[in-house]
């Protein structure tokens, strides 16, 4: 069987100018990066549409219908959320529905760590695969540079007299690098004598967890980008007052570094569908959605926009609804929850080595995870269809068990084979999604209001989405949340950072646990992004590499081509 990379190399890609023209993008808005990638300038693309329910104001979106693709709690068996997003987009286009796919950019950390690539799979991929997975158009490098410019200016300010009175012990801004590197989680800087600055504790987050990434993905335009960067809080004085990037006069230079990165990226699927790949915050430690700029541009250009949110619906799906849609004024029309029989069997207690054997009882035990995610998405007022990605070892009895479990929820289960068959393998899913959009039954609303306290917002997500019995707030965390509110940030949404593998904070609790306690370890104010991060359990904002990282298998062949990405 051909690998994803072999399938991608065998495809004949169209010049990016042709893809842009077919999507209705004028030539003046296209800035090519080679033959198959381009930056797009939204200011040079006319708006369209007049449906106020779907953001008819060109500044708020466009006239297209927005479809969210999310999934069950991820397992080592794989679910195929990105692949399904691409397959669904291809199938809608093949059926005559003008469709734009909106995805996040891959991070180098997972590409060289566990996953090895993040551009879909089989015949449902975006291309050029190697370029998107590695350096792409340089957006992540620009975000890393902007983040670390601010770090450098913080330490430079301390070195040259600290006129702002920033307490070196209360510096909260951390450095960033787009790589899994556990030894950088906590570091000492400024060592080596007075010429090297003020010694202090520091640390690195992976670039996708940087507030700069979140800001780029939520900013309306360049002016909003610069203003948000200026609101970043880098630390506090001894009296507790905040010092911002604007106080350091850093935000203008940061915005200059991000000017090109702010422009959405256009690529194509193997079947020629247009895809906007832009921004890439992780959903377990950040808000997990592609940029607002790309999503709005897609809605201006297409009848349907298919977008993906990271990890399970309890993470990326919840944050898509409670953060991205709230802050951007977006209103999705339908939701697809992706699962596989193999993943459901893992949630039912089957070891990975035994997944090829039929086990209907395990499917029935594990399908509770799927049921929970579907119920949660409906709590946001979204009509839902289940996409069940088919493997050759799956059996009809196992499919029947999934359908039986979803019948009481009134949710259709569609078998998908787009990995092997491309658009044809997602044609039934496209039919189901088109039906949900046409029915117009979406009544979207976030699950908590702006007026709740920050603690109550966290409790609401924990109880209604995670089914936790309670949330544990250490006194120091509660006090910090009160200070955020006193500083005028009580109205912002919350971004919960926790393990992606479970509804709880314990990655070993598979299925659909309930009655657990969500432990909030620390909270961070992302004043520029416009949300408060609650770090729960043992989740890390700087991942480490596994024992056998994907980097060990990536290299160049005799012709100088990249191999090992998958």
C-alpha positions as CSV (number, residue, x, y, z in Angstrom):
1,X,0.0,0.0,0.0
2,X,1.4,3.4,-1.0
3,X,2.3,5.8,1.9
4,X,0.8,9.3,2.2
5,X,4.0,10.8,0.9
6,X,4.1,8.5,-2.1
7,X,0.4,9.3,-2.9
8,X,1.1,13.0,-2.6
9,X,4.1,12.8,-4.9
10,X,2.1,10.9,-7.5
11,X,-0.5,13.7,-7.7
12,X,-0.4,16.3,-10.4
13,X,-0.8,19.7,-8.7
14,X,-2.3,22.8,-10.5
15,X,-0.4,26.1,-10.5
16,X,-1.6,28.1,-7.5
17,X,-2.8,30.9,-9.7
18,X,-5.3,28.5,-11.3
19,X,-6.6,27.4,-7.9
20,X,-7.0,31.0,-6.9
21,X,-8.8,31.9,-10.1
22,X,-11.2,28.9,-9.6
23,X,-11.9,30.1,-6.1
24,X,-12.8,33.6,-7.3
25,X,-9.7,35.3,-6.0
26,X,-8.4,38.1,-8.2
27,X,-4.8,38.0,-9.3
28,X,-4.0,41.2,-7.5
29,X,-4.7,39.5,-4.2
30,X,-2.3,36.6,-4.8
31,X,1.3,36.6,-3.7
32,X,2.9,33.4,-4.9
33,X,5.4,31.4,-2.8
34,X,6.7,29.2,-5.6
35,X,4.3,27.3,-7.9
36,X,2.0,25.7,-5.4
37,X,1.6,28.1,-2.4
38,X,0.5,31.7,-2.1
39,X,-0.2,34.4,0.4
40,X,-3.6,36.1,0.0
41,X,-4.4,39.7,0.8
42,X,-8.0,39.9,2.0
43,X,-8.2,43.6,1.4
44,X,-7.9,43.0,-2.3
45,X,-10.7,40.4,-2.4
46,X,-14.3,41.8,-2.7
47,X,-16.9,40.7,-0.1
48,X,-20.3,39.2,-1.0
49,X,-23.5,38.1,0.6
50,X,-26.4,39.6,2.6
51,X,-27.5,37.0,5.1
52,X,-27.0,38.5,8.6
53,X,-27.3,35.1,10.2
54,X,-24.0,34.2,8.5
55,X,-22.0,37.3,8.9
56,X,-22.9,39.1,5.7
57,X,-20.7,42.1,6.6
58,X,-17.4,41.4,4.8
59,X,-15.6,42.4,7.9
60,X,-17.5,39.7,9.9
61,X,-17.2,36.8,7.5
62,X,-19.3,36.5,4.3
63,X,-22.3,34.6,3.1
64,X,-21.0,31.0,3.3
65,X,-22.2,28.3,5.8
66,X,-19.5,27.3,8.4
67,X,-19.1,23.6,9.2
68,X,-17.0,22.4,12.1
69,X,-15.2,19.1,12.0
70,X,-14.2,17.8,15.4
71,X,-13.7,14.4,16.9
72,X,-13.8,12.0,19.8
73,X,-11.0,11.9,22.4
74,X,-7.9,10.9,20.4
75,X,-6.2,7.6,20.8
76,X,-3.2,5.8,19.4
77,X,-5.5,4.1,16.9
78,X,-6.1,7.3,15.1
79,X,-9.4,9.0,14.1
80,X,-8.6,11.0,10.9
81,X,-10.1,14.5,11.7
82,X,-7.9,16.4,9.2
83,X,-8.3,13.8,6.6
84,X,-12.1,14.0,7.0
85,X,-12.1,17.8,6.8
86,X,-10.2,17.5,3.5
87,X,-12.3,14.6,2.2
88,X,-15.5,16.4,3.0
89,X,-14.3,19.6,1.3
90,X,-13.4,17.6,-1.8
91,X,-16.7,15.8,-1.9
92,X,-18.7,19.0,-1.5
93,X,-16.8,20.6,-4.4
94,X,-17.2,17.4,-6.5
95,X,-20.9,17.6,-5.9
96,X,-21.1,21.2,-7.2
97,X,-21.1,23.1,-3.8
98,X,-18.5,25.9,-3.9
99,X,-16.4,24.9,-0.8
100,X,-13.3,26.2,0.9
101,X,-11.3,24.2,3.4
102,X,-9.8,26.0,6.4
103,X,-7.0,24.2,8.4
104,X,-4.3,24.9,10.9
105,X,-0.6,24.9,9.9
106,X,1.4,22.0,11.2
107,X,3.9,22.6,14.0
108,X,7.5,21.2,13.6
109,X,7.3,19.8,17.2
110,X,4.8,17.0,16.3
111,X,6.2,16.6,12.8
112,X,9.5,15.5,14.3
113,X,8.0,14.1,17.5
114,X,5.0,11.7,17.3
115,X,2.9,12.4,14.2
116,X,5.5,13.0,11.5
117,X,3.1,15.2,9.5
118,X,-0.3,16.9,9.6
119,X,-1.6,17.4,6.1
120,X,-4.2,14.7,6.0
121,X,-3.7,11.2,4.6
122,X,-4.2,8.9,1.6
123,X,-6.1,10.6,-1.2
124,X,-7.5,13.3,1.2
125,X,-4.4,15.5,1.6
126,X,-3.4,19.1,1.2
127,X,-0.3,19.7,-0.9
128,X,2.7,20.3,-1.3
129,X,2.9,18.0,1.7
130,X,6.5,18.3,2.6
131,X,6.6,22.1,2.3
132,X,3.4,22.6,4.4
133,X,4.7,20.2,7.1
134,X,8.1,21.8,7.4
135,X,8.7,25.6,6.8
136,X,5.7,26.4,4.6
137,X,5.6,30.2,4.2
138,X,7.5,31.0,7.4
139,X,4.5,32.0,9.5
140,X,5.6,30.0,12.6
141,X,9.2,31.4,12.3
142,X,7.8,34.9,12.3
143,X,5.6,34.2,15.3
144,X,8.6,32.7,17.1
145,X,10.7,35.7,16.3
146,X,8.1,38.2,17.4
147,X,7.7,36.3,20.7
148,X,11.4,36.2,21.3
149,X,11.9,39.8,20.3
150,X,9.6,40.7,23.2
151,X,11.6,38.5,25.5
152,X,14.8,40.2,24.4
153,X,13.3,43.6,25.0
154,X,12.2,42.6,28.5
155,X,15.7,41.5,29.5
156,X,17.2,44.5,27.7
157,X,15.0,46.8,29.7
158,X,16.0,45.2,33.0
159,X,19.7,45.5,31.9
160,X,19.5,49.2,31.1
161,X,18.1,50.4,34.4
162,X,14.5,49.1,34.5
163,X,12.8,52.5,34.3
164,X,9.4,50.8,34.3
165,X,10.1,49.2,37.7
166,X,9.4,45.6,36.4
167,X,10.1,43.1,39.1
168,X,12.5,40.5,37.7
169,X,10.8,37.9,40.0
170,X,7.4,38.7,38.4
171,X,8.3,38.4,34.7
172,X,5.7,36.1,33.2
173,X,6.6,36.4,29.5
174,X,8.4,33.2,28.3
175,X,10.5,32.5,25.3
176,X,9.2,30.2,22.5
177,X,10.6,27.6,20.0
178,X,8.6,25.5,17.5
179,X,10.1,22.2,18.7
180,X,9.4,19.6,21.4
181,X,12.3,20.2,23.8
182,X,11.6,19.3,27.5
183,X,14.9,20.7,28.8
184,X,13.8,24.2,27.9
185,X,10.7,24.2,30.1
186,X,12.6,25.9,32.9
187,X,15.9,27.7,32.4
188,X,18.1,30.4,34.0
189,X,19.0,33.4,31.9
190,X,21.4,36.3,32.4
191,X,24.3,34.2,33.8
192,X,27.9,35.0,33.2
193,X,28.4,38.4,34.7
194,X,26.9,41.9,34.7
195,X,27.4,42.3,30.9
196,X,24.9,39.5,30.2
197,X,21.9,41.1,32.0
198,X,20.0,40.3,35.1
199,X,20.0,36.7,36.2
200,X,16.4,35.3,36.5
201,X,14.3,32.2,36.0
202,X,12.8,31.9,32.6
203,X,11.4,29.1,30.3
204,X,10.2,28.2,26.8
205,X,6.8,27.3,25.5
206,X,6.3,25.6,22.2
207,X,5.4,28.3,19.6
208,X,1.9,27.0,19.1
209,X,1.3,27.8,22.8
210,X,2.6,31.4,22.6
211,X,0.1,34.2,23.1
212,X,1.5,35.7,19.9
213,X,0.1,32.7,18.0
214,X,-3.3,33.1,19.6
215,X,-3.2,36.9,18.8
216,X,-2.4,36.3,15.1
217,X,-5.3,33.7,14.9
218,X,-7.8,36.0,16.5
219,X,-6.8,39.4,15.1
220,X,-9.2,41.2,12.8
221,X,-6.5,43.0,10.7
222,X,-3.1,44.5,11.1
223,X,-4.3,47.4,13.2
224,X,-6.0,45.0,15.6
225,X,-2.9,42.7,15.5
226,X,-0.7,45.6,16.7
227,X,-3.1,46.7,19.3
228,X,-3.5,43.2,20.7
229,X,0.3,42.8,20.8
230,X,0.6,46.0,22.8
231,X,-1.8,44.6,25.4
232,X,0.4,41.6,26.2
233,X,1.3,41.6,29.9
234,X,5.0,40.7,30.3
235,X,5.1,40.9,34.1
236,X,4.3,43.0,37.1
237,X,5.9,45.7,39.3
238,X,6.3,45.2,43.0
239,X,3.0,46.9,43.6
240,X,1.2,44.4,41.4
241,X,0.6,46.8,38.5
242,X,1.1,45.3,35.0
243,X,3.9,46.0,32.5
244,X,2.8,45.5,28.9
245,X,4.5,45.1,25.5
246,X,3.3,48.6,24.7
247,X,5.1,50.0,27.8
248,X,8.3,48.5,26.4
249,X,7.5,49.9,22.9
250,X,7.9,46.4,21.5
251,X,4.5,45.9,19.8
252,X,5.3,47.9,16.7
253,X,8.4,45.9,15.8
254,X,6.5,42.7,16.7
255,X,3.7,43.6,14.3
256,X,6.3,44.4,11.6
257,X,7.7,40.9,11.9
258,X,4.1,39.5,11.6
259,X,2.9,41.6,8.7
260,X,3.3,38.8,6.1
261,X,2.4,36.1,8.5
262,X,-1.0,37.7,9.0
263,X,-1.9,37.0,5.4
264,X,-3.7,33.6,4.9
265,X,-2.0,30.9,2.9
266,X,-3.6,29.2,-0.1
267,X,-2.8,25.7,-1.1
268,X,-4.8,22.8,-2.7
269,X,-6.0,19.3,-2.0
270,X,-4.8,16.4,-4.2
271,X,-8.2,16.8,-6.0
272,X,-7.7,20.5,-6.6
273,X,-10.0,22.0,-3.9
274,X,-8.8,25.3,-2.5
275,X,-7.6,25.2,1.1
276,X,-6.6,28.1,3.4
277,X,-4.0,26.8,5.9
278,X,-3.2,29.5,8.4
279,X,-2.3,29.7,12.1
280,X,-1.9,26.7,14.3
281,X,-2.5,26.8,18.1
282,X,-2.7,23.4,19.8
283,X,-6.1,22.6,21.4
284,X,-4.8,20.9,24.5
285,X,-2.7,24.0,25.6
286,X,-4.2,26.8,23.5
287,X,-7.5,27.4,21.6
288,X,-6.9,25.0,18.8
289,X,-8.4,26.8,15.7
290,X,-7.1,28.2,12.5
291,X,-7.1,32.0,12.0
292,X,-10.2,34.1,12.1
293,X,-8.8,36.0,9.0
294,X,-8.7,32.8,7.0
295,X,-12.1,31.6,8.1
296,X,-13.7,34.9,7.3
297,X,-12.0,35.0,3.9
298,X,-13.3,31.5,3.2
299,X,-16.8,32.6,4.1
300,X,-16.6,35.5,1.6
301,X,-15.4,33.2,-1.2
302,X,-17.4,30.0,-0.8
303,X,-20.9,28.7,-0.2
304,X,-19.6,26.3,2.5
305,X,-16.4,26.5,4.6
306,X,-15.2,23.3,6.3
307,X,-12.9,23.9,9.2
308,X,-11.3,21.8,11.8
309,X,-10.7,22.2,15.5
310,X,-7.9,20.4,17.3
311,X,-8.1,17.2,19.4
312,X,-11.5,16.1,20.7
313,X,-14.7,18.1,20.8
314,X,-14.2,18.8,24.5
315,X,-11.0,20.8,23.7
316,X,-10.9,22.2,20.1
317,X,-14.6,22.0,19.6
318,X,-15.5,23.7,22.8
319,X,-12.9,26.4,22.3
320,X,-14.0,26.9,18.7
321,X,-17.5,27.7,20.0
322,X,-16.7,29.5,23.3
323,X,-13.6,31.5,22.1
324,X,-13.3,31.8,18.4
325,X,-16.9,32.1,17.4
326,X,-17.7,34.3,20.4
327,X,-14.8,36.7,19.7
328,X,-15.2,36.7,15.9
329,X,-19.0,36.8,15.7
330,X,-19.2,33.5,13.8
331,X,-22.2,31.2,13.8
332,X,-21.6,27.6,12.5
333,X,-24.3,25.8,10.7
334,X,-23.4,22.2,11.4
335,X,-20.9,19.9,13.1
336,X,-19.2,16.7,12.1
337,X,-17.8,14.4,14.9
338,X,-15.2,12.0,13.6
339,X,-14.5,8.5,15.0
340,X,-13.2,5.1,14.0
341,X,-14.3,1.7,15.2
342,X,-10.7,1.1,16.2
343,X,-10.6,4.2,18.4
344,X,-13.9,3.3,20.1
345,X,-12.5,-0.2,20.9
346,X,-9.5,1.4,22.6
347,X,-11.9,3.5,24.6
348,X,-13.6,0.2,25.4
349,X,-10.4,-1.2,26.9
350,X,-8.9,-3.1,23.9
351,X,-5.1,-3.0,23.6
352,X,-3.7,-1.5,20.4
353,X,-2.2,-4.9,19.3
354,X,-5.7,-6.4,19.5
355,X,-7.6,-3.8,17.5
356,X,-7.8,-5.9,14.2
357,X,-10.0,-8.5,15.9
358,X,-13.8,-8.0,15.9
359,X,-15.0,-7.0,19.4
360,X,-18.6,-5.7,19.3
361,X,-18.7,-5.6,23.1
362,X,-15.7,-3.3,23.2
363,X,-17.3,-1.0,20.7
364,X,-20.4,-0.8,22.8
365,X,-18.3,0.0,25.9
366,X,-16.2,2.7,24.0
367,X,-19.0,4.3,22.1
368,X,-20.0,6.3,25.2
369,X,-17.1,8.6,24.3
370,X,-18.6,9.4,21.0
371,X,-22.1,9.8,22.5
372,X,-20.7,12.3,25.0
373,X,-19.0,14.4,22.3
374,X,-22.2,14.5,20.2
375,X,-24.3,15.5,23.2
376,X,-21.8,18.3,23.9
377,X,-21.8,19.7,20.4
378,X,-25.6,19.8,20.6
379,X,-25.4,21.8,23.7
380,X,-24.0,24.6,21.6
381,X,-27.1,24.4,19.4
382,X,-25.4,22.6,16.5
383,X,-26.9,19.8,14.4
384,X,-24.4,16.9,14.3
385,X,-23.5,14.0,11.9
386,X,-21.0,11.3,12.8
387,X,-18.3,10.4,10.3
388,X,-17.0,6.9,10.9
389,X,-13.7,6.4,9.0
390,X,-13.5,2.9,7.8
391,X,-10.6,0.5,8.2
392,X,-10.3,-2.8,6.3
393,X,-10.5,-4.8,9.6
394,X,-13.8,-3.2,10.7
395,X,-16.9,-5.4,10.5
396,X,-20.6,-4.8,9.8
397,X,-21.5,-5.9,13.3
398,X,-19.2,-3.3,14.8
399,X,-20.7,-0.6,12.5
400,X,-24.2,-1.7,13.6
401,X,-23.2,-1.3,17.2
402,X,-22.2,2.3,16.6
403,X,-25.4,3.1,14.7
404,X,-27.5,1.4,17.4
405,X,-25.8,3.6,20.1
406,X,-26.4,6.8,18.1
407,X,-30.0,6.1,17.2
408,X,-31.4,7.4,20.6
409,X,-29.6,10.7,19.9
410,X,-31.2,11.0,16.4
411,X,-27.7,11.3,14.9
412,X,-26.8,9.8,11.5
413,X,-23.7,7.7,11.2
414,X,-22.0,7.8,7.8
415,X,-19.2,5.4,6.8
416,X,-16.3,7.2,5.1
417,X,-13.5,5.9,2.8
418,X,-12.0,9.1,1.6
419,X,-8.5,8.0,2.7
420,X,-8.6,5.3,-0.1
421,X,-11.2,6.8,-2.4
422,X,-10.8,10.6,-2.2
423,X,-14.0,12.7,-2.7
424,X,-16.0,9.6,-3.7
425,X,-15.4,8.1,-0.3
426,X,-17.0,11.2,1.4
427,X,-19.9,11.7,-0.9
428,X,-22.4,10.4,1.6
429,X,-20.9,12.6,4.3
430,X,-21.3,15.6,2.0
431,X,-24.9,14.7,1.4
432,X,-25.6,14.5,5.2
433,X,-23.8,17.8,5.8
434,X,-25.6,19.5,3.0
435,X,-28.9,18.3,4.5
436,X,-28.1,19.7,7.9
437,X,-27.2,23.1,6.4
438,X,-30.4,23.1,4.3
439,X,-32.6,22.2,7.3
440,X,-31.4,25.4,9.0
441,X,-31.8,23.9,12.5
442,X,-28.6,25.4,14.0
443,X,-29.3,27.6,17.0
444,X,-25.7,28.3,18.0
445,X,-24.8,29.9,21.3
446,X,-21.7,29.6,23.6
447,X,-22.4,27.6,26.8
448,X,-21.6,30.4,29.2
449,X,-22.2,34.2,29.2
450,X,-19.6,36.9,29.4
451,X,-21.1,38.1,32.7
452,X,-20.1,35.0,34.7
453,X,-17.1,35.1,37.0
454,X,-13.9,33.5,35.7
455,X,-14.3,30.7,38.2
456,X,-17.9,30.0,37.1
457,X,-16.9,30.0,33.5
458,X,-14.3,27.3,34.2
459,X,-16.8,25.4,36.3
460,X,-19.4,25.6,33.5
461,X,-17.0,24.0,31.0
462,X,-15.9,21.4,33.6
463,X,-19.4,20.4,34.5
464,X,-21.3,20.7,31.2
465,X,-18.5,19.4,28.9
466,X,-16.2,17.3,31.0
467,X,-19.0,16.1,33.4
468,X,-16.8,16.9,36.3
469,X,-18.4,17.0,39.8
470,X,-16.3,19.9,40.9
471,X,-13.3,22.1,40.1
472,X,-10.3,22.4,42.5
473,X,-9.1,26.0,42.8
474,X,-6.1,26.4,45.1
475,X,-6.3,29.6,47.1
476,X,-3.5,31.2,45.1
477,X,-5.4,30.5,41.8
478,X,-8.7,31.9,43.1
479,X,-6.8,35.0,44.3
480,X,-5.2,35.4,40.9
481,X,-8.5,35.1,39.1
482,X,-10.0,37.8,41.3
483,X,-7.1,40.0,40.4
484,X,-7.7,39.4,36.7
485,X,-11.4,40.5,37.3
486,X,-10.3,43.6,39.3
487,X,-8.1,44.6,36.4
488,X,-11.0,44.5,34.0
489,X,-10.7,41.0,32.5
490,X,-13.7,39.3,34.1
491,X,-15.7,39.4,30.8
492,X,-13.2,37.3,28.8
493,X,-13.7,33.6,27.9
494,X,-11.6,30.9,29.4
495,X,-9.2,28.5,27.6
496,X,-8.7,25.3,29.5
497,X,-5.4,23.5,29.0
498,X,-5.6,19.8,29.9
499,X,-4.8,16.4,28.5
500,X,-6.4,15.6,25.2
501,X,-6.9,11.9,26.0
502,X,-9.7,12.1,28.5
503,X,-12.7,14.2,29.6
504,X,-10.9,14.4,32.9
505,X,-7.4,15.6,33.7
506,X,-6.2,12.0,33.9
507,X,-5.1,10.7,30.5
508,X,-5.7,7.1,31.7
509,X,-9.5,7.7,32.2
510,X,-10.8,6.7,28.8
511,X,-14.4,6.4,27.7
512,X,-16.8,8.9,29.3
513,X,-15.8,9.4,32.9
514,X,-18.0,11.6,35.1
515,X,-18.0,12.8,38.7
516,X,-14.3,13.6,38.7
517,X,-12.5,16.7,40.0
518,X,-10.8,19.0,37.6
519,X,-7.6,20.4,39.3
520,X,-6.6,23.9,38.1
521,X,-2.9,24.1,38.7
522,X,-2.4,27.7,37.5
523,X,-4.0,30.5,35.5
524,X,-2.5,32.9,33.0
525,X,-4.0,36.1,31.6
526,X,-3.6,36.4,27.8
527,X,-4.6,40.0,27.7
528,X,-3.7,40.5,24.0
529,X,-5.5,37.3,22.9
530,X,-8.5,38.1,25.1
531,X,-8.8,35.1,27.3
532,X,-7.7,33.5,30.5
533,X,-5.8,30.2,30.3
534,X,-6.5,27.6,33.1
535,X,-3.7,25.0,33.2
536,X,-5.2,21.7,34.6
537,X,-3.4,18.6,35.8
538,X,0.0,17.7,34.4
539,X,-0.4,19.2,30.9
540,X,2.8,20.9,29.6
541,X,3.0,24.0,27.4
542,X,6.4,22.6,26.2
543,X,6.0,18.9,25.0
544,X,8.9,16.5,25.0
545,X,10.0,14.1,22.3
546,X,8.9,10.4,22.6
547,X,11.5,7.6,23.1
548,X,11.5,7.0,19.4
549,X,10.7,10.4,17.7
550,X,9.6,10.6,14.1
551,X,12.8,12.6,13.4
552,X,14.7,9.3,13.5
553,X,12.9,8.2,10.4
554,X,12.9,11.5,8.4
555,X,15.7,12.2,5.9
556,X,16.7,12.7,2.3
557,X,16.7,10.0,-0.4
558,X,19.4,9.6,-3.1
559,X,17.6,12.3,-5.2
560,X,17.5,14.8,-2.4
561,X,13.8,14.3,-1.7
562,X,12.4,14.3,1.8
563,X,11.3,10.9,3.1
564,X,9.8,9.7,6.4
565,X,7.0,12.2,6.7
566,X,3.6,10.5,6.9
